[in-house]
Amino acid sequence: QVQLVESGGGLVQPGGSLRLSCAASGFVFRRYAVSWYRQALGQERELVAFISSGGGSTNYATSVKGRFTISMDNVKNTATLQMNSLKPEDTAVYYCNAVWAAAGMDYWGKGTLVTVSS
């Protein structure tokens, strides 16, 4: 059974840090590029960070560049998003997405809520 399960969300004060994890099972994770998206209340889902299969290339939204770091561990079949210097505007549900473009495979997790508030 294919699964992507996010964890690590919660309530944090502005300036704080959180580490989100995405655990993959049921498919060959190392073949997939992974992205983190977020969706704030009443807004469209937006791409936050991307890492290529194998981890050789990363890309970030301008709004998080220098504060967020994406990584992946193909042994543990996990991807992480380290979020530092969090701001209230980072509040959103964060989703993990794994894509194997050559095979047309695309999986999503159910999301984890991050709330940045004092």
C-alpha distances in whole Angstrom, upper triangle without the diagonal:
4,6,10,12,16,19,22,24,27,31,33,37,38,38,35,32,28,26,22,19,16,13,10,7,5,8,12,13,17,17,16,19,19,21,21,23,25,26,29,30,32,31,29,26,27,26,27,26,24,24,23,21,23,24,28,28,28,29,30,31,35,35,33,34,36,34,30,29,25,24,21,20,18,19,17,15,16,18,21,24,27,29,33,36,34,36,36,35,32,31,27,24,22,19,17,16,15,16,17,20,21,18,18,14,14,12,13,13,15,18,20,24,27,30,33,36,40
4,7,10,14,17,20,22,25,29,31,34,35,35,33,29,26,23,19,16,13,11,8,6,4,6,10,10,14,14,13,16,15,17,18,19,21,23,26,28,29,28,26,22,23,22,23,22,20,20,20,18,20,21,24,25,24,26,26,28,31,31,29,31,32,31,27,25,22,21,18,18,16,17,15,12,14,15,18,21,24,26,30,33,31,33,33,32,28,28,25,21,19,16,13,12,11,13,14,17,18,15,15,11,11,8,10,10,13,15,18,22,24,28,31,34,37
4,6,10,13,17,18,21,25,27,30,31,32,29,26,22,20,16,13,10,8,6,5,6,8,11,11,14,15,13,15,14,15,15,17,19,20,23,25,27,26,24,20,21,20,21,20,19,19,19,17,19,20,24,24,23,24,24,26,29,29,27,28,30,28,24,23,19,19,16,16,15,16,14,11,11,13,16,18,21,23,27,30,28,30,30,29,25,24,21,18,16,13,11,11,10,13,15,18,20,17,17,13,11,8,8,7,10,12,14,18,21,24,27,30,34
4,7,10,14,15,18,22,24,27,28,28,26,22,19,16,13,10,6,6,5,7,9,10,12,10,14,14,12,13,11,12,12,13,15,17,20,22,24,23,21,18,18,17,17,16,16,16,17,16,18,18,21,21,20,21,21,22,26,25,23,24,26,24,20,19,16,15,13,14,14,15,13,10,9,10,12,14,18,19,23,26,24,26,26,25,22,21,18,15,12,9,7,8,8,12,14,17,20,18,17,13,11,7,6,5,8,9,11,15,17,21,24,27,30
4,7,10,12,15,19,21,24,26,26,23,20,16,14,10,8,5,5,7,9,12,13,15,13,16,18,15,16,13,13,12,14,15,17,19,21,23,23,21,18,19,18,17,17,17,17,19,18,20,19,23,23,21,22,21,22,26,25,22,24,25,23,20,19,16,16,14,15,15,16,13,11,9,10,11,13,16,18,21,24,22,24,24,24,20,19,17,13,11,9,8,10,11,15,18,20,23,22,20,17,14,11,9,5,7,8,9,13,15,19,21,25,27
4,7,8,12,15,17,21,22,22,19,16,13,11,7,5,4,6,9,12,15,16,18,15,17,19,16,16,12,12,10,12,12,14,17,19,21,20,19,16,17,16,15,15,15,16,19,18,20,19,22,22,19,20,19,20,23,22,19,21,22,20,16,16,14,14,13,15,16,17,14,12,10,9,9,10,13,14,18,21,18,20,21,20,17,16,13,10,8,7,7,10,12,16,19,21,24,23,22,19,16,12,10,6,7,6,6,10,11,15,18,21,24
4,6,9,13,15,18,20,20,17,14,10,9,6,5,7,8,12,14,18,19,20,17,20,22,19,19,15,15,12,14,14,16,17,19,22,22,21,18,19,18,16,16,18,18,21,21,22,20,24,23,21,22,20,21,24,22,19,22,22,19,16,16,14,15,15,16,18,18,15,14,11,11,9,10,12,13,16,19,17,19,20,20,16,15,14,11,9,10,10,14,15,19,22,25,28,27,26,22,19,16,13,10,10,8,6,9,10,14,16,19,22
4,7,10,11,15,17,17,13,11,7,6,5,6,9,11,15,18,21,22,23,20,22,24,22,21,17,16,13,15,14,16,17,19,23,22,22,19,19,18,16,16,18,19,22,22,23,21,24,24,21,21,20,20,23,21,18,20,20,17,14,15,14,15,15,16,19,20,16,16,13,12,10,9,10,11,13,16,14,17,17,18,14,14,13,11,10,12,12,16,18,22,25,27,30,30,29,25,22,19,16,13,13,10,7,9,8,11,13,16,19
4,7,9,13,14,15,12,10,7,8,6,9,11,14,17,20,23,24,25,22,24,26,23,22,18,16,13,13,12,13,14,16,19,19,19,17,17,17,15,16,19,20,23,24,25,23,26,25,22,21,19,19,21,19,17,19,20,16,14,15,15,17,18,19,22,23,20,19,16,14,12,11,11,10,13,15,12,14,14,15,12,10,10,8,8,11,12,16,19,22,26,28,31,31,29,26,23,20,16,13,12,9,5,5,5,8,10,13,16
4,6,10,13,14,11,10,8,10,10,12,15,17,21,23,27,28,29,26,28,30,27,25,22,20,16,16,14,15,14,16,19,20,21,19,19,20,18,19,22,23,27,28,29,26,29,28,25,24,22,21,23,20,18,21,21,18,16,18,18,20,21,23,26,26,23,23,19,18,15,14,13,12,14,15,12,13,13,14,12,10,10,10,11,14,16,20,22,26,29,31,35,34,33,30,26,23,20,17,15,12,8,6,5,6,8,10,13
4,7,10,12,10,10,9,12,12,16,18,21,24,27,30,31,32,29,31,33,30,28,24,22,18,18,16,16,15,16,19,20,22,20,20,21,19,21,24,26,29,31,31,29,31,30,27,26,23,22,23,20,18,21,21,17,17,19,20,22,24,26,29,30,26,26,22,21,18,16,15,13,13,14,11,12,11,13,11,9,11,12,13,16,19,22,26,29,32,34,38,37,36,33,29,26,23,20,18,15,11,8,6,5,6,7,9
4,7,8,6,7,8,11,13,16,19,22,25,29,32,33,33,30,31,33,30,28,25,22,19,19,16,17,16,17,21,21,23,21,21,21,18,20,23,25,29,30,31,28,30,29,25,25,22,21,22,18,16,19,19,15,15,17,19,21,24,26,29,30,27,27,23,21,18,15,13,11,11,10,8,9,9,12,11,10,12,14,14,18,20,24,26,30,33,35,38,38,37,34,31,28,25,22,21,17,13,11,8,6,5,6,8
4,6,6,8,10,14,16,19,23,26,29,32,36,36,37,33,34,36,33,31,27,25,21,21,18,19,17,19,22,22,24,23,22,23,20,22,25,27,31,33,33,30,32,30,27,26,22,22,22,18,17,19,19,15,16,19,21,24,26,28,32,33,30,30,26,24,20,18,15,12,11,9,8,8,8,12,11,11,14,16,17,21,23,26,29,32,36,37,41,41,39,37,33,31,28,25,24,20,17,14,11,8,5,5,5
4,5,9,11,15,17,20,23,27,30,33,36,37,37,33,34,36,33,30,27,24,20,20,18,18,16,18,21,21,23,22,21,21,18,20,24,26,30,32,33,29,31,29,25,24,20,19,19,15,14,17,16,13,14,18,20,23,26,28,32,33,31,30,27,24,20,17,15,11,10,7,5,5,6,10,9,10,14,17,17,21,23,26,29,32,35,36,40,41,39,37,33,31,28,26,25,21,18,15,12,9,6,6,6
4,7,10,14,16,20,23,26,29,33,36,36,36,32,33,35,32,29,26,23,20,21,19,20,19,21,24,23,24,23,22,21,18,19,23,25,28,31,31,27,29,27,24,22,19,19,18,15,13,15,13,10,12,16,19,21,24,27,30,32,29,29,26,23,19,16,13,10,7,4,5,6,9,12,11,13,16,18,18,22,23,26,29,32,35,36,39,40,39,37,33,31,28,26,26,22,19,17,13,12,9,10,10
4,7,11,13,17,20,23,27,30,34,34,34,30,31,33,30,28,24,22,19,20,18,20,19,21,24,23,25,23,22,21,18,19,22,23,27,29,29,26,28,26,23,22,19,19,19,16,14,16,14,11,12,14,17,19,22,24,28,29,26,27,23,20,17,14,11,8,6,5,5,8,11,13,11,12,15,17,17,20,21,25,27,30,33,35,38,39,37,35,32,30,27,24,24,20,17,15,12,11,8,10,10
4,7,10,13,17,20,23,27,30,30,30,26,27,29,27,24,21,19,16,17,16,19,18,21,24,23,24,22,20,19,16,16,19,20,24,26,26,22,25,23,20,20,17,18,18,16,13,15,13,9,9,11,14,16,18,21,24,25,23,23,19,17,13,11,8,5,4,6,6,10,12,14,11,12,14,16,14,17,18,22,24,27,30,32,35,36,34,32,29,26,24,22,21,18,15,14,11,11,10,12,13
4,6,10,13,16,20,23,27,27,27,23,25,27,24,22,19,17,14,15,14,17,17,20,23,22,22,20,19,18,15,15,18,19,22,24,24,21,23,22,19,19,17,17,19,16,13,15,15,11,10,11,12,14,16,18,21,23,20,20,16,14,10,8,6,5,7,9,8,11,13,14,11,12,13,13,12,14,15,19,21,24,27,29,33,33,32,29,26,23,21,18,18,15,12,11,9,10,10,13,15
4,7,10,13,16,20,23,23,23,20,21,23,21,19,16,15,12,14,14,17,18,21,24,23,23,20,19,17,14,14,16,16,19,20,20,18,21,20,17,18,16,17,19,17,14,16,15,12,9,9,10,11,13,14,18,19,16,16,12,10,7,6,4,6,9,12,11,14,16,17,13,14,14,14,11,13,13,16,18,22,24,27,30,30,29,26,23,21,18,16,17,14,11,12,10,13,13,17,19
4,7,10,13,17,20,20,21,17,19,21,18,17,13,12,10,12,12,15,16,19,22,21,20,17,16,15,13,12,14,15,18,19,19,17,20,19,17,17,15,17,19,18,14,16,16,14,11,10,9,10,12,13,16,18,15,14,10,8,5,5,6,8,11,14,13,16,17,17,13,13,13,11,9,10,9,13,15,18,22,24,27,27,26,23,20,17,15,12,13,10,8,10,9,13,14,17,20
4,6,10,13,17,17,17,14,16,18,16,15,12,12,10,13,14,17,19,22,24,23,22,19,18,16,14,13,14,14,17,17,17,15,19,19,17,18,17,19,21,20,17,19,19,16,13,12,10,10,9,11,13,14,11,10,7,6,4,7,9,11,14,18,17,19,20,20,17,17,15,13,10,10,9,12,13,17,19,22,25,25,24,21,18,15,13,11,12,11,10,12,12,16,18,21,24
4,6,10,13,14,14,11,13,15,13,13,9,10,9,12,14,16,19,22,24,23,21,18,17,15,14,13,13,13,15,15,16,15,18,18,16,17,17,19,22,21,19,20,21,19,15,14,11,10,9,10,12,13,10,8,5,5,6,9,12,14,17,21,19,22,23,22,18,18,16,13,10,9,6,9,10,14,16,19,22,21,20,17,15,12,10,8,10,9,10,13,14,18,20,23,26
4,7,10,11,12,10,12,15,13,14,11,13,13,15,17,20,22,25,27,26,24,21,21,19,18,16,16,15,16,15,16,16,20,20,19,20,21,22,26,25,22,23,24,22,19,17,14,12,10,10,11,11,8,6,5,7,9,12,15,17,21,24,23,25,26,26,22,22,19,17,14,12,9,11,11,14,16,20,22,21,20,17,15,12,11,9,12,12,12,16,17,21,23,27,29
4,7,7,9,7,10,12,10,12,11,13,14,16,18,21,24,26,28,27,25,21,21,19,19,17,16,15,15,13,15,15,19,20,19,21,21,23,27,27,24,25,26,24,21,19,15,14,11,10,10,11,9,5,6,8,11,14,17,20,24,27,26,28,29,28,24,24,22,18,16,13,10,10,9,12,13,17,19,17,17,14,12,10,10,9,12,13,15,19,20,24,26,30,33
4,6,8,8,11,13,12,15,14,16,17,19,22,24,27,29,31,30,27,24,24,22,23,21,19,18,18,16,17,18,22,23,22,24,25,27,31,30,28,29,30,28,24,22,19,17,14,13,11,12,10,7,9,12,15,18,21,24,27,31,29,32,32,31,28,27,25,21,19,16,13,13,11,14,14,18,19,17,18,14,13,11,12,11,14,16,18,21,23,27,30,33,36
4,7,8,12,13,13,16,15,18,19,21,24,26,29,31,32,31,29,25,26,24,25,23,21,20,19,17,18,20,23,24,24,26,27,29,33,33,30,31,33,31,27,25,22,20,17,16,13,14,13,10,12,15,18,21,24,27,31,34,33,35,35,34,30,30,27,24,21,18,15,14,12,14,14,17,18,16,16,13,13,11,13,13,16,18,20,24,26,30,33,36,39
4,6,9,9,9,13,13,16,18,20,23,26,29,31,33,31,28,25,25,23,23,21,19,17,16,13,15,17,20,21,22,24,25,27,31,31,29,30,31,30,26,24,20,18,15,14,12,13,13,9,12,14,18,21,24,27,30,34,32,34,35,34,30,30,27,24,21,18,15,13,10,11,11,14,15,12,13,10,11,10,13,14,17,19,21,25,27,31,33,37,40
4,6,6,8,11,12,16,18,21,24,27,30,33,34,32,29,26,25,23,23,21,18,16,14,11,12,15,17,19,20,22,24,27,30,31,29,29,30,29,26,23,19,17,13,12,9,11,11,9,11,13,17,20,23,26,30,33,32,35,36,34,31,31,29,26,22,19,16,14,10,11,10,13,14,12,14,11,12,12,15,16,19,21,23,27,28,32,34,37,40
4,5,6,8,9,13,15,18,21,24,27,30,32,30,27,23,23,20,20,17,15,12,11,8,10,12,15,16,17,19,21,23,27,28,25,25,26,26,22,19,15,13,10,9,7,9,9,6,8,10,13,16,20,23,26,29,29,31,32,31,27,28,25,23,19,16,13,11,8,9,9,13,14,13,14,11,11,11,13,14,17,18,20,24,25,29,30,34,37
4,5,8,10,13,16,19,23,26,29,32,34,31,29,25,24,21,20,17,14,11,10,6,6,9,12,14,15,18,20,23,27,28,25,25,26,25,22,19,15,12,9,9,5,8,10,8,10,11,14,17,20,23,26,30,29,32,33,32,28,29,27,25,21,19,15,13,10,10,9,13,13,13,15,13,14,14,16,17,21,21,23,26,27,30,32,36,39
4,7,10,13,17,19,23,26,29,32,33,31,28,24,23,20,21,18,14,12,9,6,8,11,13,14,15,18,20,23,27,28,26,25,27,27,23,20,17,15,12,12,9,12,14,11,13,13,17,19,22,25,28,31,31,33,34,33,29,30,28,26,22,19,15,13,9,8,6,9,10,10,12,10,11,12,15,17,21,22,24,27,28,32,33,37,40
4,6,10,13,16,19,22,26,28,30,27,24,20,19,16,17,14,11,9,7,5,8,10,12,13,13,15,17,20,23,25,23,22,24,24,20,18,14,13,10,12,10,13,14,10,11,11,14,16,20,22,25,29,28,30,31,29,26,27,24,22,19,15,12,9,6,5,5,8,10,10,11,9,9,10,12,14,18,18,21,24,25,28,30,34,37
4,7,10,13,17,20,23,26,27,25,22,18,17,13,14,11,7,6,4,4,8,8,10,10,10,12,14,16,20,21,19,19,21,21,17,15,11,11,9,12,11,15,15,12,12,10,13,14,17,19,23,26,25,27,28,26,23,24,22,20,17,14,11,8,6,5,6,8,11,12,12,10,10,11,12,14,18,18,20,22,23,26,28,31,35
4,7,10,13,17,20,23,25,22,19,16,14,11,11,8,6,5,6,7,10,9,12,11,10,11,12,14,18,19,17,17,19,18,15,13,9,9,8,11,11,15,14,11,10,7,10,11,14,16,20,23,22,24,25,23,20,21,19,17,13,10,7,6,4,6,9,11,14,15,14,12,10,10,10,11,15,14,16,19,19,23,24,28,31
4,6,10,13,17,20,21,18,16,12,10,7,7,6,4,6,9,10,13,11,14,12,9,9,10,11,15,15,14,14,17,16,12,11,8,10,10,14,15,18,17,14,12,9,10,9,13,14,18,20,19,20,22,19,16,18,15,14,10,8,6,5,6,8,12,13,16,17,15,14,11,10,10,11,14,12,14,16,17,20,21,25,28
4,7,10,13,17,18,16,14,10,9,6,5,5,7,9,12,14,16,14,16,14,11,11,10,10,14,14,12,13,16,14,11,11,8,11,12,15,17,19,18,15,12,9,9,8,11,12,15,17,16,17,18,16,13,14,12,10,7,6,5,6,9,11,15,16,20,20,18,16,13,12,10,10,12,10,11,13,13,16,17,21,25
4,7,10,13,15,12,10,6,5,4,5,7,9,12,15,17,19,17,19,17,14,12,11,10,13,13,12,14,17,15,12,13,12,14,15,19,20,23,21,19,16,13,12,11,13,13,16,18,16,16,17,14,11,12,9,8,6,5,6,7,11,13,17,17,21,21,19,17,14,13,10,10,11,9,11,12,12,15,16,20,24
4,7,10,12,9,8,5,5,7,7,10,12,15,18,20,23,21,23,20,17,15,12,11,14,12,12,15,17,15,13,15,14,17,18,21,23,26,24,21,18,15,14,12,14,13,16,17,14,14,13,11,9,9,6,5,4,6,9,11,14,16,20,21,25,25,22,20,17,15,12,12,11,9,9,9,9,12,14,17,21
4,7,8,6,6,4,6,9,10,13,16,19,22,24,26,24,26,24,20,18,16,13,16,14,14,17,20,18,16,18,18,20,22,25,26,29,27,24,21,19,18,15,17,16,18,19,16,15,13,11,9,9,5,5,7,8,12,13,17,19,23,23,27,27,24,22,18,17,13,13,12,9,10,9,10,12,14,17,20
4,6,5,7,7,9,12,12,16,19,22,25,27,29,27,29,26,23,20,17,15,17,14,15,18,21,18,17,20,20,23,24,27,29,32,29,27,24,21,20,17,18,16,18,18,14,13,11,9,8,6,4,6,9,11,15,17,20,22,26,27,30,30,27,26,22,20,17,16,14,12,12,9,10,10,12,14,18
4,6,8,10,12,15,16,19,22,25,28,30,33,31,33,30,27,24,21,19,20,17,18,22,24,22,21,23,23,26,28,31,32,35,32,30,27,24,23,21,22,19,21,21,17,15,13,11,11,9,7,8,12,14,18,19,23,25,29,29,33,33,29,28,24,22,19,18,15,13,13,11,12,11,13,15,18
4,7,10,12,16,17,21,23,27,29,31,34,32,34,31,28,25,22,19,21,18,20,23,26,24,23,26,25,28,30,33,34,37,35,32,29,27,26,23,25,22,24,24,20,18,15,13,14,12,10,11,14,16,19,21,24,26,29,29,33,33,29,28,24,23,20,20,17,16,16,14,15,15,17,18,21
4,7,9,12,14,18,20,24,26,29,31,29,31,28,24,22,19,16,17,15,17,20,23,22,20,23,23,26,27,31,32,35,33,30,27,25,24,21,23,20,22,22,19,17,15,12,12,11,9,11,13,14,17,18,22,23,27,26,30,30,27,26,22,21,18,19,17,15,16,14,15,15,17,18,22
4,6,10,12,16,18,21,23,26,29,27,28,25,22,19,17,14,16,15,17,20,23,21,20,22,21,24,26,29,30,33,31,28,26,23,22,20,22,20,23,23,20,18,17,14,14,13,11,11,12,13,15,16,19,20,23,23,26,27,23,22,19,19,16,17,16,14,16,15,16,17,19,21,25
4,7,9,12,14,18,20,22,25,23,25,22,19,17,15,12,15,14,15,18,21,19,17,19,18,21,22,25,26,29,27,24,22,19,19,17,19,18,21,21,18,18,17,14,12,12,9,9,9,9,12,12,15,17,20,20,24,24,21,20,16,15,13,13,13,12,13,13,14,16,18,21,24
4,6,9,12,15,18,20,23,21,22,19,16,13,11,9,11,11,12,14,17,17,15,16,15,19,20,24,25,28,26,24,21,18,17,15,17,16,19,19,17,16,16,13,11,12,10,11,10,10,12,12,15,16,19,19,23,24,21,20,16,16,14,15,15,13,15,15,15,16,17,21,24
4,6,8,12,14,17,19,17,18,15,12,10,8,7,10,10,10,12,15,15,12,13,12,15,17,20,22,25,24,21,19,15,15,13,15,14,17,19,17,17,17,14,12,14,12,12,10,9,10,10,13,13,17,17,20,21,19,18,15,15,13,14,15,13,15,16,15,18,19,22,25
4,7,11,14,17,19,16,17,14,11,8,6,5,9,8,7,9,12,11,9,10,9,13,15,19,21,24,22,20,17,14,12,10,12,11,14,15,13,14,15,13,10,12,11,12,9,10,10,11,14,15,18,19,22,23,22,20,17,16,14,15,16,13,14,14,13,16,16,20,23
4,7,10,13,15,12,14,11,7,6,4,6,10,10,8,9,11,11,8,8,6,10,12,16,18,21,20,18,15,11,10,8,11,11,14,16,15,16,18,16,13,15,14,14,11,11,10,10,12,13,16,17,20,22,20,19,16,16,15,15,17,15,15,16,15,18,19,22,25
4,7,10,12,9,11,8,5,5,6,9,12,14,12,12,14,14,11,10,7,9,10,14,15,19,18,16,14,10,11,10,13,14,17,19,19,20,22,20,17,19,17,17,13,12,10,9,10,11,13,14,17,18,17,16,14,14,14,15,18,16,17,19,19,22,22,26,29
4,7,8,6,7,6,4,7,9,12,15,17,14,14,15,16,12,10,7,7,8,11,12,16,16,14,12,9,10,10,13,15,18,21,21,23,25,23,20,22,20,19,16,14,11,11,10,10,12,13,16,18,17,16,15,15,15,16,19,18,19,21,21,24,24,28,31
4,6,5,6,5,6,9,12,15,18,20,18,17,18,19,16,13,10,10,9,12,12,15,16,14,13,11,13,14,17,19,22,25,24,26,28,26,23,25,24,22,19,17,14,12,10,9,10,11,13,15,15,14,14,15,16,18,21,20,22,24,24,27,28,32,35
4,5,7,8,10,13,16,19,22,23,21,20,22,22,19,16,12,10,9,10,9,13,14,12,12,11,14,15,18,21,24,27,27,29,31,29,26,27,25,24,20,18,14,12,9,9,8,10,12,13,14,13,13,14,16,18,21,21,23,25,26,29,30,34,37
4,6,8,10,14,17,20,23,25,22,21,21,22,19,15,12,10,8,9,8,11,13,11,12,11,14,16,18,21,24,27,27,30,32,31,27,29,27,26,22,20,16,15,12,13,12,14,15,16,18,17,17,17,19,20,24,23,24,27,27,30,31,35,38
4,6,7,11,14,17,20,21,19,17,18,18,15,12,9,7,6,9,9,12,14,12,12,10,12,13,15,18,20,24,24,27,29,27,24,26,25,24,20,19,15,15,13,13,14,15,17,19,20,18,18,18,19,20,23,22,23,25,25,28,28,32,35
4,7,11,14,18,20,22,19,17,18,19,17,13,11,10,10,12,12,16,17,16,16,14,15,16,17,20,22,25,26,28,31,29,26,28,27,26,23,21,18,17,15,15,15,16,17,20,21,20,20,21,22,23,26,25,26,28,27,30,30,34,37
4,7,11,14,16,19,16,14,15,17,15,12,10,10,11,14,15,18,19,17,16,14,15,15,16,18,20,23,24,26,28,26,23,26,25,24,21,20,17,16,15,14,15,15,17,20,20,20,19,20,20,22,25,24,24,26,25,28,28,32,35
4,7,11,13,15,13,11,12,14,11,9,7,8,11,14,15,19,19,17,16,12,13,12,13,15,17,20,20,22,24,22,20,22,21,21,18,17,15,14,14,14,16,16,19,21,21,20,18,19,19,20,23,21,22,23,22,25,25,28,31
4,7,9,12,10,9,11,12,10,9,9,11,13,17,19,22,22,20,18,14,14,12,14,14,16,18,18,20,22,20,17,20,19,20,16,16,15,14,15,15,17,17,20,22,21,21,19,19,19,20,22,20,21,22,21,23,23,27,29
4,6,8,7,6,9,10,8,8,9,12,15,19,20,24,23,21,19,15,14,11,12,12,14,15,15,16,18,16,14,17,16,17,14,15,14,14,16,17,19,19,22,24,23,22,20,20,19,19,21,19,19,20,18,20,20,23,26
4,5,6,6,10,10,9,11,12,15,18,22,24,27,26,24,21,17,16,13,14,13,14,15,14,15,16,13,12,15,15,16,14,15,15,15,17,18,21,21,24,26,24,23,21,21,19,20,21,18,19,19,17,19,18,21,24
4,6,5,9,10,10,13,14,18,21,24,27,30,29,27,24,20,19,15,16,14,15,14,14,14,16,13,13,16,16,18,17,18,19,19,21,22,25,24,27,29,28,27,24,24,23,23,24,22,22,21,19,20,19,22,24
4,6,9,9,9,13,14,18,21,25,27,30,29,27,24,20,18,15,14,12,12,12,11,10,12,10,9,13,14,16,15,17,18,19,22,23,26,26,29,31,29,28,25,25,23,23,23,20,19,18,16,17,15,18,20
4,6,5,6,9,11,15,18,22,24,27,26,24,21,17,15,11,11,8,9,9,9,10,12,10,9,12,13,15,13,15,16,18,20,22,25,25,28,30,28,27,24,23,21,21,22,18,18,17,14,15,14,17,20
4,5,6,8,11,14,18,21,24,27,26,24,21,18,15,12,12,10,10,11,12,13,16,14,12,16,17,19,16,18,18,19,21,22,25,25,28,30,29,28,25,25,23,23,24,21,21,20,18,19,18,21,23
4,6,8,11,14,18,21,24,26,26,25,22,18,16,12,11,10,9,9,11,13,17,16,14,17,19,20,18,20,20,21,23,24,27,27,30,32,31,30,27,27,25,25,26,23,22,21,19,20,18,21,22
4,7,10,13,17,20,23,26,24,24,20,17,14,10,8,6,5,6,8,10,14,13,11,14,16,18,16,18,18,20,22,24,27,28,31,32,31,30,27,26,24,23,24,20,19,18,15,16,14,17,19
4,7,10,14,17,20,22,21,20,17,13,10,7,5,4,6,9,9,12,15,14,11,14,14,15,13,15,14,17,18,21,23,24,28,29,28,26,23,22,20,19,21,17,16,16,14,15,14,18,20
4,7,10,14,17,19,18,17,14,11,8,6,5,7,9,12,12,15,18,17,14,17,17,17,14,15,14,16,17,19,21,23,26,27,26,24,22,21,20,19,21,18,17,18,16,18,18,21,23
4,7,11,13,16,15,14,11,7,6,5,6,9,12,15,15,18,20,19,15,18,17,17,13,13,11,12,13,15,18,19,22,23,23,21,19,18,17,16,18,16,16,17,16,19,19,23,25
4,7,10,13,12,11,9,6,5,7,8,12,14,18,18,21,23,22,19,21,20,19,15,15,12,13,13,15,17,19,22,23,23,20,19,18,17,17,19,18,17,20,19,22,22,26,28
4,6,9,9,8,6,4,6,9,11,15,18,21,21,24,26,25,22,23,22,20,16,15,12,12,11,14,15,18,20,20,21,18,17,16,16,16,19,18,18,20,20,24,24,28,31
4,5,5,6,5,6,8,12,14,17,20,24,24,27,29,28,25,26,25,23,19,18,14,15,13,16,16,19,21,21,22,19,19,17,18,17,20,19,20,23,23,26,27,30,33
4,6,5,7,8,11,15,17,21,24,27,27,30,32,31,27,28,27,24,21,19,15,15,13,14,14,18,19,19,20,17,17,16,18,17,21,21,22,25,25,29,30,34,36
4,6,8,11,13,17,19,22,25,29,29,32,34,33,30,30,29,27,23,21,18,18,16,18,18,21,22,22,23,20,20,19,20,19,23,23,23,26,27,30,31,35,37
4,5,9,11,15,17,20,23,27,27,30,31,31,27,28,26,24,21,19,16,17,15,18,18,22,23,22,23,20,20,18,18,17,20,20,20,23,24,27,29,32,34
4,7,10,14,17,20,23,27,26,29,30,30,26,26,24,22,18,16,13,13,11,14,15,18,20,19,20,16,16,14,15,14,17,17,18,22,22,26,28,31,34
4,7,10,13,16,19,23,22,25,27,26,22,23,21,19,15,14,10,12,11,14,15,19,21,20,21,17,16,14,14,12,15,15,15,18,19,23,24,28,30
4,7,10,13,16,20,19,22,24,23,19,20,18,16,13,11,8,10,10,13,15,18,20,20,20,17,15,13,13,12,15,14,14,17,17,20,22,25,28
4,6,10,13,16,16,19,21,20,16,17,16,15,12,11,9,12,12,16,18,21,23,24,23,20,18,16,15,13,15,13,13,15,14,18,19,22,25
4,6,10,13,12,15,17,17,13,14,14,13,10,11,10,12,14,17,20,22,25,25,24,22,19,17,15,14,16,13,12,13,12,15,16,19,22
4,7,10,10,14,16,16,13,15,15,15,12,14,13,16,17,20,23,25,28,29,28,26,23,21,19,17,19,16,14,15,12,15,14,18,20
4,7,7,10,13,13,9,12,13,14,11,14,14,17,19,22,25,27,30,31,30,27,24,22,20,18,19,16,14,13,10,12,11,15,17
4,5,9,12,13,10,13,15,16,15,18,18,21,23,26,29,30,33,34,33,31,28,26,24,22,23,19,17,16,12,13,11,14,16
4,7,10,11,10,12,15,18,16,20,21,23,26,28,31,33,36,37,36,34,30,29,26,25,25,21,19,17,13,13,10,12,13
4,7,8,6,9,12,14,14,17,19,22,24,27,30,31,35,36,34,32,29,27,24,22,22,18,16,14,10,9,7,9,11
4,5,5,8,11,14,14,18,20,23,26,28,32,33,36,37,35,33,30,28,25,24,23,19,17,14,11,9,6,8,10
4,5,6,9,13,14,18,21,23,27,29,33,34,37,38,36,34,30,28,25,23,22,18,16,13,10,7,5,6,9
4,5,8,12,13,16,19,21,25,27,30,31,35,35,33,31,28,26,23,22,21,17,16,13,10,9,8,9,12
4,6,9,10,13,16,18,22,24,28,28,32,33,30,28,25,23,20,19,18,14,13,10,8,7,7,10,13
4,7,9,13,16,19,22,25,28,29,33,33,31,29,25,23,19,18,16,13,11,8,5,5,5,8,12
4,6,9,13,16,19,22,26,26,30,30,28,25,22,20,16,14,13,10,8,6,6,7,9,12,15
4,7,10,13,17,19,23,24,28,28,25,23,19,17,13,11,9,6,5,4,6,8,11,14,18
4,7,10,14,16,20,22,25,25,23,20,17,14,11,9,9,5,5,6,7,10,13,16,20
4,6,10,13,17,18,22,21,19,17,13,10,7,6,7,4,7,9,11,14,17,20,23
4,7,10,14,16,19,19,17,14,11,8,6,5,8,7,9,12,13,17,19,23,26
4,7,10,12,15,15,13,11,7,6,5,7,10,10,13,15,17,20,22,26,29
4,7,9,13,12,11,8,6,5,7,9,12,13,16,19,20,24,26,29,33
4,6,9,9,8,6,4,6,9,12,15,16,19,22,23,27,29,32,36
4,6,6,6,5,6,9,12,15,19,20,23,26,27,30,32,36,39
4,5,5,6,8,11,14,17,21,22,25,27,28,32,33,37,41
4,6,8,11,14,17,20,24,25,28,31,32,35,37,41,44
4,5,9,12,16,19,22,24,27,30,32,35,37,41,44
4,7,10,13,17,20,22,25,28,30,33,35,39,42
4,7,10,14,17,19,22,25,27,31,33,36,40
4,7,11,14,15,19,22,23,27,29,33,36
4,7,10,12,15,19,21,24,27,30,34
4,7,8,12,15,17,21,23,27,30
4,6,9,12,15,18,21,24,28
4,7,10,13,16,20,23,26
4,7,10,13,16,19,23
4,7,10,13,16,19
4,6,10,13,16
4,7,10,13
4,6,10
4,7
4
